[in-house]
């Protein structure tokens, strides 16, 4: 697919002396945008200020003519002002989009030519630096799509557009009472029965993890409080007094959908479909 480039910028690229710079626009999934440039001074282009990228470098771009994935890499120095270790560890840059453009910094009216576009893949942090794999657009073409039959519900998330459950009556506010030595966290006050929050979510609304969610592995009622194990530890420190919201869990079974949420009509699964073991069942002579 040919790139779109203005005639003025194309003419400039044929000149013996060039005044071009690389501009990298980073867009997180929450909408936050950051701009980096190879120029020595900031560039304001298309409504975004691109700051000199002393702490960010990119590997050589390589493009294939087929359907191969045009991956490249980005490395940089962690900075609290721009890209911090806490934000990376909290997953705020997961799936972020990186757009690479070439501009003439002496005449931005020439527009830009897009060199590459990709998304953050694997992120590694060590010794004050970060290393990111940038996956090209063709990477998504290699991902499996579609649905297969399953005895469990295939809704992406409880309460989404396919599930339709109103989560308001199933969501409760609480705060962290303590972090236990076995790795569990005690939240209170909370009087829901044991197992009510299994497979549910805890969302922090204050503290270092504010805005982040964790998936609940198991929940036990103890003395008017909820003792909860998370499937994965929160990326940042959990401290007593942190405010949270707890959302009921769904194990994706039809019985749970019917009895706990009264939502069997929207269950998306095939619990009564015979499994593969039925293929190998042999007939028996009548008794």
N, C-alpha and C positions, 0 to 999 in steps of 0.2 A: 504494500500500500504506500503510494508516494506521500511525502510530507508536503504540507502547505507552507509556502514561504512567500513573502511579499517580493515584488520585483526589485524594490529598493534594497532590501536586505540581501537578496541574491546578488545584486550588482556589487554591493559592498564586500561580499565574501570573495569576489573575484579581484579585488584590489590588492596591491602588493603589501599594504600596511593595514592591519585589521585592528579595530577597537571593539572587540567582542568579549563577552563574559558569559559564564555559565550561571544560570539562576535555577536553584532547586527549591520548589515549593512543597513543603511537608504539611499534609492535612490529616489530622487525627480523626478518628471515628466520631468524636464528640464535637467536631467542627472547628477546633482550634487550628490555626494556620501559622506556620513559621517559614521564614524565607532565608535562604543562604545563597551567597554569591561568591564567585572566584575573584571578583573585582576588589580593589583595595578600599573603596568607599561604598557606603550604602547605595542601593538602587531602589527607587520607588517605581514599580511597574505593575500595571493591572490591579491597582488598589492594595498592593502588599509591599511592605518594605523588606528588601533582601539585604541582610547584614553580611559583612565579610565573613567567610567560613573558615577562619583560622583553625577551628577545632573539628572540621568535618571534611573528609576526603572520600572520593569515590574511586572504585576500580575502573579499569578500562571497559567501555561499553562494547559489546559484541552482539550483532544482530544476525539471526539465521534467516535464510530464505524460506525454510519450511515451517513446520509447526513446532519446532523445538522451543523450549522455554528460554527467553532472553534474560537470564538472571545476571545480576551484578551485585556488588557489595559496597557498603558504606561503613566507614569507621570514624570515630570522633572522640573528643575529650568531653567528659561529663561536666556540665555546668548547671548550677542551681538556677541561673537566670534563663536558660533556654531549654536544654534537655538534661533533666536531673536523673540520678540513679533511682530515686524514690518513685518517680513517674514511670520509668522503664520497668522496675520490678513490680509495680502495681498494675501493669498491663495496659497503661493508657496509650501506648503506641502500637499495640497489637492491631494488625490490619491497616495501619496508617498508609496513606497514598503518598508517593513521591513522584513529582512531575519535574523533569529536567528540560530546561529551555535555554536557547542561545539567543542573546540580544546584543544589539549595538549600544553600549552604554553612552556613547556620544550622541546618539539620536534614537531614542526609544520609540519614536513615532514609526519607525520601520517595522515594529512588531517583533514577534519572536518565532523561532522555528522549534517545534517540539522534537527533542532528541530521543526521549524515552519516558515511559510511564510504568510504574510498578507499585507493589505493595510490600510492606514490611513482613518478613517471614521470621525465621529464627533470630532471636536477639541474645547476645552474650555480653555480660558485663564483668570486667575484671580490671583491677589496678587503676581505677579512675578513668577507664576507657570503655567504649561500647563498640560492638561489632554487629552489624545487621545484614542479613541476607535480603536483597531486594528481588522480589519475584515478578517477572514480566507478566503482561496481560494474558499470554498464552498458557500460563500456569493453570488458570482457572478452567481452561478447556480440557485439561487432563484430570479434573476432579470428577468423581462419579456423581451423577445426578439422577433424579427420579426416585420412586418409592418401590419398596418390596413389601409383600404381605408380612404381617407380624401379629402375634397374639396381644402385644402391648400397643398402647396408643402411640401414634406417630406425630402428635402435635409437638411442635418445636418446644413449646414452653407453656406451663399452666397459665391460663388467662389470656393467651394470644388470640389473634383473629379467628383461628380455626377452633380453638377450644371454647372461647366466648364466656368462660366463667368470670364473674365479677369478683375480683380479689379483695374488695374492701372489707367484707365481713370475715375474711380469712387472714387478715393482716393485723398485727398487734405491735404496739410499741413497748420497748423495754430498754434496759441499760445493762452494761456489763457489771456484774457483781465481783467476779474474780476469774482469774485464769488458773486452772488446776494443774497439778503436777503431772497428771496423766495425759495432758494435752487438750482436755475438754474445757469448755468455757461455760460459766454459769451466768444466765441472764434472768433478770427479774424486774418487777413481779410478773409471773406468768403461771397461769393455772390450767393450761390445756393438758389433756391426758397424755401419758407416755405414748410416743410414736406419732403424735399429731403433726409434728414438724419434720418427720423423716422424709428425706428427698426434697425438702423445702429450701427456702433461701433466707439468709440473714443479710440485711443491708445496713451498713454503718452510716449514720447521719451526723456523726461528730467524731473527733479524735483523728489520729493519723490516717486511718483507713476510710475517712469520710468519702461517701460516694461509691465505695467499692462493695461488691457482693461476694458472698461465700455460699457454697452449696452444703447443705446440712446432710450429714451421713446418718446420724441417729440422735434421738431426743428422749430424755427421761425426765419425768416430773419428780422433783425432790423438794419437799418443804415449801411449796408455793413458788418455786423457781424452776427454770428450765436448764438442765444440764445437757449441753450439746457438743457433739463431736462434728467437726467439719471434715469434708473429704480432703481438702487441701488447706494448709495453714494460710492465714491472711498474710499478705506480703509485708505489711508493716506492723509495728508494735500495737497489740491490743491491751488497753489499760482499763482498770475499773472506772466507771462513770461514762464510758463511751456509750452514746445513744444509738439504738438500732431499731429496725423494724423486722419482725419475724413473719414470714409468710408460710402458710400451711403447705405441706408437701403432697405430691401425688406420685404413686408408684407405677402409674400408667396402666393399671389393671382395670378391667371393666367393672368389677365389683366395687372398687374404690370410687370410680367415676360415678356410679349409680348411688351408692350409699353416703359417701362423704360430700359430694358436690352436686348431687341430683342432676347430673349432666350426661346421662347415658346416651341421649339422643345425638350428642355431638362426638361420641367416642369414635375415633378413627383407628380401627384395628380389626383383626379377624380372629377373635378368641376361639371360635368354634370351627375354624378351618382345619381339616386334618393335616398333621405334620408329615414330614418326609418319612417317618417311621411307618406310616400307613402303606407306603409304596411296597414295602418288603413283607407286609402281612400276607401270609398264605391262607388259602381257604382250608376249611376243615370239613370232613365228611359229616353228614347229619348223624346225630346220635340215635 
